[in-house]
């Protein structure tokens, strides 16, 4: 056995006890939530950004003829893409802050062999993170709900195309009846005076077979999944921060500082 130089804590408690205490000081709920948060943010921001680009191409190519009809949509997409850039930076910073708060309330407050040492400022910081996280969770729940709107449009479009294909196999005259349509104006993608604004019959069925449609559909599914993962991460954060704050409050009432 070769002599191993260890810190004074490991010499006093032993290497095994030192490792156990170090592992116990890691805020696992906050760590898991942080990984979920970063993964969801990357998925939502990356897929959402690309989905907006493909949506613009899909609408311009198949649902609008006059560039003036989709100028509002184009401006909205550009604006929202800049918002995504800002959200990505905010998500990264907030995830780091919450992870740091998790280390504070589990590891940093454990000093001198496991004794809790918290301050009024520390408890106030934990309470601040709880309030901000609750507000952010409510806001993100709304975002999560709105992110299903483009999926709803694309799902309906896919189902409509499926019905058209079935009718085309059973009814030879399906090419002459354009009574099955998808109107982009009904979903707010185009103004009501946009022409044609809708696609019908076998023309619509052919759109559903293009790679543009499948790519934008998959991207919106990925963005929706990313938003859901981020919402799950926020719930984990809430449980972890609320528990940590309750522990700090309990120890504060016992007079431990």
N, C-alpha and C positions, 0 to 999 in steps of 0.2 A: 504494500500500500504506500503510495506516495503521499506526502503531506499536502493537504489542500488548504489554501489560504481562503478564509471565509470572513464575511463582515462580522462585527461584534455581536449582532443579533443572532446570526446563525451559530456562533460559538456558544452563546448563552442557551439557546433553546434547542440546538441541534439542527442539522440540515433538513431533516424531514419535517419537523415542526415549523421551520421557517417557510418551507415550500407550501405547507398546508395553509399557513396564515396568509401567504401571498395570494394563493389561489382563492381563498375565502374573501379576500378584499376586492376581488374583481366584481363589478356590477353586471352580472350575467344578463338580467332582463334588459338593462340599458344597452348592453353590448349587442344582444340579439335585435333589439328594436333599431339600433343604429344601422346594422347590416341590412335589415329590411327597409329602413328608410332610404338608405343610399341606393339599394337595388331598385326600389319602386320609383325613386326620383329619376334615376337614369333611364328606366324604362318609359316612364310617363313623358319626360321631357324629350328624349330622343325620338321615340315613336310618334309622339304628338307633333313634333316639329316636321317630321317627314310626312306624316299623314296629311297635314295641312297643305303641303306642297302638292301631293298627289290628288287631293280633293280639288284644288284649283284647276289642275290639268283635266280631271275627269269632267268637271262642270263646264269648263270652257270648250271642251271638245264635243260633248254630246248633248248639252242642255241649253247652250246659249250661242247665238250667232253674232250678235252685236257686242263689241267690247264694252260699250257703255252699260250693258245690262249686268255685268259682273265686276264693275269697277269698285262698288261698295264692298263686295265680298273679298276682292283682292286687297283692299286697304285693311279690312278687318283681319285677314290672314297675316299680313305683314306686321300689323300692330301686335297681334297675339303671339307671333313668333318672337318679337322682342320681349314680350312679357315672359315667355318661357325662358329666355336667357337670364332674366332677373330672378325668376323662380329657382332656377338651377343653382345660382349662387346662394340664394337665401336658404334653400334646403340643405346645402352643404354646411353652411355656417351654423344653422340651427341644430343640425345633427351633431356637430362637434360640441356645441354648447351643452346639449342635453347629455351627451356622453360624459363630458367633464363634470356636470352636476351629479350624474350617477356615481362617478368616482368619489366626488366630495362627500356625498351622503352615505356612502358605504365604506370607502377606504380612507379618505382623507380625514374623516371624523373619528376614525379608530386610531388612536395614538397610545403609545406606551402599553403594549401587550393587550390591546383590545378594549381599553377604556374609552368610552365615548367622550369627546370634547367638542361640543357644539356651541355656537354663539347665536345671539339674537339676529345678527346680520345673516348668518348662514341659514337659519330657519326662514327668515324673510326671503332669501334668495330662492329657497326651495318652493315656498308658497308662490312666488312670482312665476316660476317655471310651470307650476301646476295651472295657474290661471291662464297664462299665455298658451299652454298646450291645449287646454279645454277650448279656448277661443279658436285656435287653429284647427282643432279636430272638427268643430262645428262648421267652420268655413270650408274645410276640405270635404266634409260630408256633402255639402252643396255642390262642390266641384265634381265629386264622384258621381252624383246624381245627374249633373248636366253632361258628363262625359258619355252617358249612354245614348244621348240624342243622335249623334252620327251613326252609332251602331244600330239604332232603331231604324234609321233610314236605309242603311245598307242591308240590314236583315230583311226588311220589307221588300226591298228591290230584288234581293236574291230569291225570296219566296215567290214574288211575282214572275220572275223569269222562269222559275221551276214550273209554275202553273201554265205559263205560255208554252213551254216545251211539251208538257203533257197534252195540252189541247192541240198542239201542232201534230202530234202523233195520232190523235183520235179524230180530229176535225180537219179535213184537207183545206177548208176555206179560211183557216186561221190567218193566212197572209192578207186576206181581204178585210178583216175586221180588226181595226185598231182600237178596240174598246177597253183593252187592258193596258194601263199606263202607270208611269211613275212621274209625279209632278214635283220638281225640285222647288217650285215656288211655295208649295204648301208647307215646306220645312224651313222656310226663311232663307234658303240659299240664294235665291234670286228674287228680284222685285216682281210684282204681279203683272207688270207690263212687258216682262221679258219674253222674247220669242225664240224658239218655241216654248222653252221652259219645261217641257215634258218630253218623255220618250215613250213610245207605245209599240205594242205588237212584237214582231220579230226583230225590229230594230232594237228594242229594249233587251230582248234575249241575246242579241249579238254583243251588246255592251257588257252583259254579265260574263261573257266568255273571254273578255279581254284581260290582259295581264294587269292593266291599270286598276280595274275593279278589284281584283283579288289582292293586289298589293295594298291598296288603301284600306280594304276590309281587314286584312291581317294587322296592319299598323294601328288601326283604331282598337282592335281587340287587345293588342299589346299595351296601348296607352291606357285603356280601361283597366286592364290587369295591374298595371303599375300604380294607378290611382288607388286601387283596392289594397295593394300591398302597403302603400304609404298610410292608408287609413288604419290598417291593422297595426302598423308600427306606432302610430299615434296612440292607439288604445293601450298597447304594451307600455309605452312611455307614461301614460296616465296612471296605470296601475303601479308602475315602479316608483314614480315621483310621489304619488299619494301615500304609498306605503312608507317611503323614506321620510316624508314630512311627518307622518304620524309617529314614527319612531323618534324623531328629533323632538317633537312636542312632548311625547311621553317622558323622555329623558330630561327635558327642560323642566317639567313639573316636578320631577324628583329632585331638582336642584343640582343636577350634574351640569357643569359648564366646561 
